[in-house]
Amino acid sequence: QVQLVESGGGLVQPGGSLRLSCAASGSTTRNTMGWYRRAPGKERELVATITSSGRTNYADFVKGRFTISRGNGENTVYLQMNSLKPEDTAVYYCISITPTFINYWGHGTQITVSS
């Protein structure tokens, strides 16, 4: 089974940048990888996904600001977050989806955007 560990969270000021990392215990080369988030008082929502072929998909509220990418080893996924807003404050979760549509979730990392 795939295990996912997120890192890179923290406190940043509005307009700042942060990069999240998601490391998988096993190969995720054939999997779709993604990031979800849960903001205070809201349910978990999609942020971005990247397929095994490199096709990306973004939520409207992060388009032009966030970039999802895979590492060279294909078992790591990143989320580069620029122009951060207070509304981006949330716990961010990494997800890995197998070709047979089995989902694996990380335990989340806190992002706080505040001045």
Secondary structure, 3 states (H helix, E strand, C coil): CCCEEEECCEEECCCCCEEEEEEECCCCCCCEEEEEEECCCCCCEEEEEECCCCCEEECHHHCCCEEEEECCCCCEEEEEECCCCHHHCEEEEEEEECCCCCEEECCCEEEEECC
